[in-house]
Amino acid sequence: MTWSHPRGFDPMVACSRLWQEKTGVTVEWAKRSLQDFESFPVEELARTYDLIVIDHPHVGQITAENCLAPLDVVGREAERRTLLEGSVGQSYPSYHWQGHQWAFPIDTATQVCAWRPDLLERSPGSWDEMLVLARAGRVLLPLRPPHSLMTFYTLSGNMGTPCATTTGELIERQHGVRVLEMMREISALVDPACFEMDPIAVLERMAEAGSAVACAPLIYGYVNYAIPGFRPHLVAFADIPTAGNSGPMGSALGGTGIAVSAFSEHRQAAVDFAYWIASGDVQRGPYAHTGGQPGHADAWEDEAVNTATSDFYTATRRTLEAAWVRPRHNGYMAFQQSASDRLNAGLRGHHGAETIVDDLNDQFRRSFGA
C-alpha cells in the first residue's frame, strides 16, 4: 500500500516490475489518497498488505500495536550501515524507535520553498521578502490539516525555538505566540481556500495554465513539478525563506519509508524487497527515473538526477539536512490531527494567540497518556 500521486505510486510499480524480472517475485501496489496516507491506521493496513509505505511519526503507534516487522534482521548489518550512511538528513534515523529499525527511507521530503522561475528571478531568501510577494497576492500556502501544524513547526524551528518531541509542553508560550502571529499574518494574505489545500493542490494551482501564483514559501517538495513538461508551468524548489538568523534550519521532516507487515505470510520476500528498493543503486536509478523522490544520498548527489529535475535536490539539500524530526510517541498521530484542527480554528476565528498556544500545549501533554 502506498499513496496516490505519481511520486508515490509510479516508482513503486516500475521498480516492482524490475524486481519480478530479477527474482520472479510479484509485488502489486494499491494506493490511498494523501489525506488517508497521513491518517489511516497502519494496523488495519498491515492486516491486508505485506508492504506498507509509512510516515515516520507513526513509529510509536505501530510499535505499541506490534503490527510491523523490524527490519534490523541478523546478518544484514552491512547493508543497513550503508543505508544509514546514505541517509539525507535524519531520514533513516527517523524510522528507528525503541531499538529497532521499522522502515527504510525510500522518499525524502521536508518543507521547502516552491517558486515559478518564469515569474521570479529567484526564490525569496527571507520571510520578509516573501511577505512582499504575499501582499501582492502572489503566494499560496497549504494550510489543510496537518500542513498548518507543519508550518507552525517549521517556523518555530527556523526561529531557533523548535517544538518539543518528548513530554512537557510543545513550546514556550512566548515563542508560540510569536509564531502564531506570523501565521496569522500570512494566512490573512493568501487565498482563504488555502485552509482546504494540501501541497498537491497548491502545486497544481501554481503549475496550471494561466496561473500567476509565484511562490509557496513552506510546502513539502514534490519533484514531479520540477520536471519539464509535467504540468503547463514548471515549478522550481529552493531552501525555505529564513525567518531566523541561522539559515534554512528547522523545517518539519516528511518523506516516506517502506515497512513490512508483522502479519505477512511472505515476510522474508517483503524484507528482501525493502532492502533492495531502498538501496542507493535503485534509488538513483529506476526509482528516480520513474518519478520518485528518492530517500538516498546517492540519488540526491547524482548529476543526471538533478539535471532532469531542475536541480531539485541540490537546491533544497541544506533545508533537508537541517530538518527537524517530529514527535513519534504513541499518541502523537491523534495529537497531530487535533492540534492542526485547533490551530486552523484559531486562525480562522481570530482567537487569541495565547489561548491557542495554551490549548496546543495542553493537547500535547495529554497525548503522552495514550
N, C-alpha and C positions, 0 to 999 in steps of 0.2 A: 504494500500500500504506500503510495506517495501522494503528491499534491498536484492539482490540475492546472499547471501552467507549463508552457514549453520548456522552461528552465527545470522544472521538477519532474516532468514525465518523459520528454523525448530522449534525454541521455540514458535514462534507465532502460527504456525499450531497446535503444540501439546497442548498449553495452550487453544487455541480456542476450541479444541475438549473437553477438560475438562469443559470449560465454557458452552458448549452446553449441556453436561450431567448435569451440575449444574442448569442451568436456562432455557434450551430449546431454547436459542437464538443462531443462527448460525452466525459465523464470518468467512468469506472466505478471504484469503490473495492473493494478486498479488505481484509481485516483479520487481524491476528495478536494473540495474547494479549499482555498486558502483559509477561510474562516473556520471550517471544520478541522483543518490540519492544526490550527492553533489551539483548538479547544476540545476536540473529541477525545474521550477516554482511551488511553493507549491499551489498557487491559482488554477492552472489547475488541480492538483491532488484533491484538495478539492471539485471541482465541479463533481468529479466522485466517490470519495471514502468517506465513513463515518469516517474511522480511518486512520490516516497517521502517519508514523514514520518520524520524522524530526530531524535536527541537530540544536543546539541552536543558531548559528549565523543567522538563518532565522527569528528570532522572530521580529526584527524591520520591516522587509518587510511584514510579514504576518499580523502584527498589522495595518500597513498602508493600507493593502488590505482588512482588515476585513474578512478574509477567514477562520479563525479558531475560535472555540468557547472557551471562557475562562473556565478553569476547576475549578476555585475557586468559586464553587456554594455554595449558602447558605445552611447551615445545615450539611456540611461535614467538618467543620473546624478541628475537632479532627483527622480525617483521614489524612488531609493534614499536620497537625502538626507532625504526626507520620512519614509521608513520608519525611518531612524536616529533622527530627531528624535522619532518616536513610540515609541521603544523604552522598555519598562518595565524599569528597571534595566539590566542587562548582556545582556538577551535578544538584541538584534540583534548586538552585537559578539561574542557567544559563538560565532556561526557564521562569523566572519571568521578566516581562518587562512592564513598564508603569502601574504598579499597579495590574497586573493580572498574573496568572499562566497559560501559554499557552500549556504546555506539562508536563508530568511526566517522569522522567528518568527511562528507562527500561534497558538501556545498558550504561555502563560507560567505557570510554577509554581515554587515553592520550598517547602521545608519550613516549614510554619506550624503553628498550633495549631487543632485541631478540638475543639469543645465542644458540649454539649447545653444550649441556653438554657432548656429546661423542667426541667433538673436542677440548674443552677448559676445564680447571679445574674450572674456574669461569668466570663470566661476567666481562668485563673490568670496573674498578671502576672510571677511569678518561678518559677524552678526549685524553690525551697523550697516555695512554695505548691502547686505541682503534686505534690510528693512527699507532701504530706499526703493528697491525694486518692488517690495510688497506694497508700499504706499502708492505705487504707480499701477497696482493691480496686475502685476506680472508674476505673482508667486502663488503656488498651491502647497498645502501641507497635509499629508494624510493624518486624520485625527479619529478615524473609526477605531474603536477598541480592538486590540490593545495598543494601537500605534500612538495614541495620545500619551499613554503612560511611557512608552518607549522614548518619546520626545522629552518628557519630564526627566527620565533617567539620563538621557544624553546631555541635556543642558546642565543638569546637576553635576555630572562628571566633568564636563568641559569647564565649568566654573570653579573646579577644584574642590567641590563638596559632594563626592559621589554618594549615592544612596547605600544603605546598609544591605548586607547579604545574610546576616545572621540575626539572632534575636535582639529585640530592643525596638527603638523607633526607626522608621525608614529614613528620616532626615531631620536634622535640627530645624525647628520652626522657622527661624530667621532665614535660613538658606532655602527652605522650601517655599517660603513666601516670595523670595526674590525670583525663583524660577517660575512660580505661578504667575507673577506679574509679567514676566517675559512671554509666557504662553498666552496670557490674556491679550497682550498687545498684538502678537502675530495672528492669533485666531480671529481678532476683530478686523484684520486687514485682508484676510483671504476669503474666498467664496464660502459662505456658510455650508455649502454642500460638502466641504472637506470633512465635516463631522461624520459623514456617511461613506467616506472614501478610504480605501486601503491603498498601499503603494501601487498595486497594479492599476487601480482606477485612476490614480493621479498620473502615472506614466502614460496611460492610454490617452488621457486628455492632453498631456504635453506633446505627444507624438502624432496626434491626429492632424489631418489636413486642415490648414487654416488656423491652427492654434497659435495664440500669441503668448502663451504661458512660457516664461523664460527660465524658471528656477523652482526647484523643490529643495529647500535647504537641508532638511533632515528626513531622509527616506531610505528604506532598505534598497540597496543597489540591485538592479536586475540587468545582467549583462546583455540580454537579448536586445534591449532597446538601443544599445551602443553598437549593434551590428548593422552596417549599411543595408538598407532595403527591408529590414524587419517591419518597420512602420513608415508612413509617409515622411515623417521627420525623424532624424537621428537625435537621440538624447545621449549626451556625454555625462560622465560622472567624475567627481573630484572629491578631495578631502572636505570635511564639513567646514562651514564658515565658523571661525572661532569666536566664542563669546568671552572666554577667559584669556589667560596670559601664558598658557603652556602648550599652545599648538592644538592640533586636532586629536585631543585625547578624550576618553570618557564615553565614547559612543556605545550604545547598547548593542552588544553582540547578538547576532542572529545566526542564520545558516541552518543546515540540517545534517543529521548523522544517520547512518544506516545501522539498524538494530535487528536482532534475531529473537523471535518469539521463544519463550521458555516452554510453550506448549507444542512447538513444532515437531512433527514426526520425521522431519528431514533436517534436523539441526546441523549436522556436520556439513551437509551440502550448502546450507544457508550461510554458515560461518565462512566456508571457503569463498563463497561469492562476495561476502562483505569485505574480506581481506583483499580480494582481487580488485574490486571496483574502487576501493579507497587508495590503492597504490599509486605512486607517482606516475608511472608509465601510462596507466589507464586514464588518470585524471588529466594529464596534459595532452593525451592523445584522443581516443574516441569520445571520452566524456566531454571534454571541452569543445571538440569539433562538431558535436551534435546539439549544441545549445545549452550545455550545462554550465554551471558557475562553480568551478572546482574548489575543493577544500584543501588541496595540497600545494605547497610552495613551488613544486616543480612546474606546475601549470602557471602560477602567478608570475613566475620569472621567465617563462618561455616567450621568446621574441615573436614567434608566429602566432601564438595565442593572443598576445597583446595587439599585434598588428591587425588581426581580424576583428578586434573588439574596441577599436578607437582608444587603445591604451587603458581600458577599463581597470585592469589590475594594478599597473604601475601608478595610475593616477589616484587610487584610493588606498594604497598599501599602508601609508602612515596612519590613517584613521583606523584601519583594521588591526594593525599591530598594537595600537594603544586602546583598543576597545575594552569595555567593562563587561564582566560576566554577571548575568542576572542571578538572583537568588534561585536555589534549586531544591529547597527543602520540601518535604511532603506537606502540602497545604498551600504552596506558592501559586499553583495554577489557578485555584479559586480566587486567591488574592489578586492576581493579575487582571482577572475579569472584573471583579468588584471595584478595584481601585481605578481601573480605566473608566468604568461607568460613573463613579463618583467624581472623577476629575472632569469628565465631559459635562455632567450635570452642573457642576460648579462653574465651569467656563460659560456654558450657555445660559445659566440662570443668574450670572453675575453675583455668585455667592462670595462672601468674604474669603480672602486668601488664607488667613489664619485658620478659619473654620475648616476649609478644605484640607489643609495640611494636617491639622489635628485628626481629622477623620481618616486620612491615609495612614497616619501613624498608628491609630487605633486598630485599623483593619490589619496592618502589617503585624503588630504584636499578636493579635488573635490568630493569625494564620499559622503560628507555630503550635497551636493547640490541636491541630488536625491529627 
